Amino acid sequence: MSTPHGGMEISTMPPLLLERLVESLRDGVLVVDAEHRIRGANAAACLLLQLPEQPEGLRLEESVGDYRVCLLVDGCLDSGTAVERELSDPLDVRHVLAHAVPVVDPATGTTREVAVILRDETRVRRLETVRRDFVANVSHELRTPVAAIQLLVETLLGGALDDPGVAHEFVSKIGLEVAHMGQMVAELIELSTIESGRLPMRMEPTAVTELVAAAERLRPLADERNLQLRYEVDPSTPHVYGDGTRLGQVVRNLVHNAIKFTPEGGSITVSARRVAESDTDMVEIQVTDTGCGIAPDDLRRVFERFYKADRSRRREGEGSGLGLAIARHTVEAHGGRIAVRSTPGRGATFVVLLPSFRGAATTSPRRRRS
């Protein structure tokens, strides 16, 4: 029962039932008396506040590292009303909303204890941040092509239409910008479908050479930039179990990414081999380039949506920043993992680990080199 000041009266519920109810809550519940002695705390509160295993009877100041909890309790005791405070760590990693409520003795009307309700809002805040960043990133990525199209159209309407050569060039540029936006929309739809788990996939044994060969479509682009495109596949590499088309797109995406950031005269190597991990056969596919590499601060973020590494890895505004995010989600949808290692100035290596198809015959590909 609540009081007029937002507090709670001492419960007449059977103690065992009350204890079971509080312990089952996902929110943390911490009860402190007027002397700052901990009267009780459920498992969620112990986890959020990093309390000792048996905190009952301990002083709050000696058990909780965050002094703001003590200030919250003091504020509730002094005012006799509910007090709320946000507890965010210095690194902004965890967000906890703490709500202190006075527990009032109905006989005397005095506050005997304070119940602190702790709600972990980290996931909610993270989703809000992702959504906010997503809107900002989409707006940023669309701003450039939209502005370019607007300028080109205004120039055409201003008289450039009368010059066939100029008009044809400008219309071609408009077409390129529209194609760029169309690709971005298509990638966003694909990424959303993968993340929601609705992406249809044809799971079947697939030879790893088929996945590696998917990069061959990019050889004309590599030749145009005077890059060597090599393949190194261990003949004993087993089949993977997955959608060959989707996984082939992952390899092609990684190779295309390597081509963009490898200077003329460099090389890109696609390799595959069998690896054992926790008594499970896995297939490891690596794409290694001799490009400019990735800065340490960018390594942990390269698989984020719209994230583009530092300026040293940007060339001519290519890409929407969605390709690696799609690759990560596709690999994870197959029960695999993707990672990257790099030293600035010495290139980068993207590593894909996929479960092998148990019982499938090993591949017997020819080793292909450029």
C-alpha positions, -999 to +999 in steps of 0.1 A: +000+000+000+014+034-009+014+065+013+004+101+003+041+110-001+049+082-025+063+058+001+053+023+010+037+009+042+053-021+058+040-052+040+017-076+058+024-102+031+038-135+044+076-132+047+084-163+026+061-153-001+075-118-001+110-131-003+103-154-032+085-126-050+114-101-046+140-127-055+122-135-088+122-099-099+145-089-128+149-055-112+173-052-083+157-046-048+179-033-020+164-025+015+184-002+038+174+009+073+178+044+088+212+035+101+224+025+066+224-012+074+215-034+046+184-054+055+181-074+023+191-075-014+180-098-042+203-114-067+198-087-093+207-059-068+239-078-057+249-081-094+242-045-103+259-030-072+286-058-069+276-065-033+291-093-012+274-127-013+258-121+022+253-083+024+226-084+052+238-064+082+266-047+065+268-009+063+259+005+029+291+027+027+313-004+032+294-026+007+286-004-022+314+013-042+291+039-058+287+067-033+257+080-053+236+051-038+243+064-003+233+099-014+201+085-029+192+068+004+201+099+025+179+120+002+150+096+006+154+094+044+157+132+048+127+141+026+105+111+034+096+110-003+106+089-033+139+100-049+152+089-083+187+090-097+206+077-127+237+056-120+259+056-151+295+044-149+324+067-160+329+049-193+292+052-201+290+014-205+262+006-180+231+026-172+211+019-140+181+038-129+177+038-091+144+047-075+144+050-037+111+047-018+106+053+019+091+024+038+067+039+063+055+024+096+017+028+095+015+031+132+039+060+137+041+074+101+079+075+103+103+062+077+119+030+090+136+018+059+143+027+023+137+003-006+159+010-036+146-003-069+174-008-095+166-011-132+193-019-157+186+002-187+218-005-205+202-024-234+175+003-238+201+031-239+222+011-263+192+006-286+184+043-284+220+052-293+220+027-322+187+041-335+199+077-331+233+069-348+215+050-376+192+080-384+222+104-383+243+081-405+216+075-431+210+113-433+248+119-436+252+093-464+222+106-483+231+142-480+260+141-505+242+124-534+210+144-528+230+177-529+249+165-560+217+156-578+201+189-569+231+209-581+232+190-614+195+194-620+197+232-613+226+234-637+207+215-664+176+237-659+198+268-660+208+262-696+231+232-697+203+212-714+210+232-745+245+217-747+241+180-757+276+171-745+273+187-711+237+175-707+247+139-714+276+141-689+254+156-662+226+131-667+252+103-664+264+117-631+228+119-619+224+082-628+255+073-608+243+092-577+209+075-580+226+041-584+246+048-552+214+056-533+197+026-547+226+004-536+224+018-501+187+012-499+191-024-511+219-030-486+198-015-458+169-038-466+193-068-468+209-060-435+175-055-418+163-088-431+194-106-419+192-090-384+156-100-381+163-136-389+140-136-419+166-140-445+159-172-465+190-193-467+196-226-486+217-246-462+236-274-478+272-288-481+292-263-501+328-267-513+350-239-500+365-235-535+331-223-546+332-195-520+368-186-529+359-186-566+332-160-560+360-134-557+371-141-593+344-118-606+365-090-591+396-098-611+389-072-638+388-045-610+420-059-595+437-059-629+426-023-636+444-013-604+474-034-611+468-057-581+476-094-578+447-116-568+459-149-555+441-180-541+456-205-516+433-234-506+445-263-486+433-295-505+422-310-472+397-282-464+363-297-458+330-285-471+311-258-451+274-261-443+256-231-454+242-210-482+268-209-509+254-178-525+254-157-493+288-169-481+302-162-516+289-127-512+308-124-479+341-134-496+335-111-525+327-083-502+359-088-483+380-089-515+363-058-529+371-041-496+407-051-499+409-039-535+397-005-525+424+000-499+454-016-515+477+007-535+487-001-571+512-029-573+500-046-541+485-080-537+454-097-522+454-133-511+424-154-504+432-186-484+412-214-468+421-243-445+407-266-419+411-257-382+401-276-351+383-257-324+370-273-292+369-307-309+349-292-338+361-290-374+359-254-387+368-238-420+389-207-419+389-183-448+413-154-448+415-123-471+448-106-467+459-074-484+491-053-485+472-020-482+474+008-457+461-012-428+436-001-401+443+021-371+439+003-337+410+026-327+391+015-358+396-022-355+368-028-331+343-008-351+349-018-387+319-041-386+295-015-374+268-001-398+280+029-418+313+030-399+342+040-421+378+039-409+401+068-408+408+090-438+439+069-448+415+040-457+390+062-476+393+064-513+371+085-535+341+082-511+336+046-522+312+024-503+283+031-479+299+015-448+273-014-448+293-041-466+312-053-435+281-051-413+263-074-438+293-098-439+293-100-401+256-107-398+257-133-426+286-152-410+270-151-376+237-164-391+257-195-402+270-200-366+304-186-375+326-156-366+344-129-384+374-108-372+401-086-384+437-080-375+459-053-389+490-032-385+489+003-399+510+005-431+512-033-434+478-043-446+449-061-430+437-097-427+400-105-424+393-140-409+361-159-413+354-190-393+326-213-404+314-247-392+324-275-415+299-300-428+304-331-408+308-362-429+312-343-461+340-353-484+370-330-483+376-307-513+402-315-539+406-282-556+435-271-576+457-245-561+450-213-580+474-184-583+475-154-605 
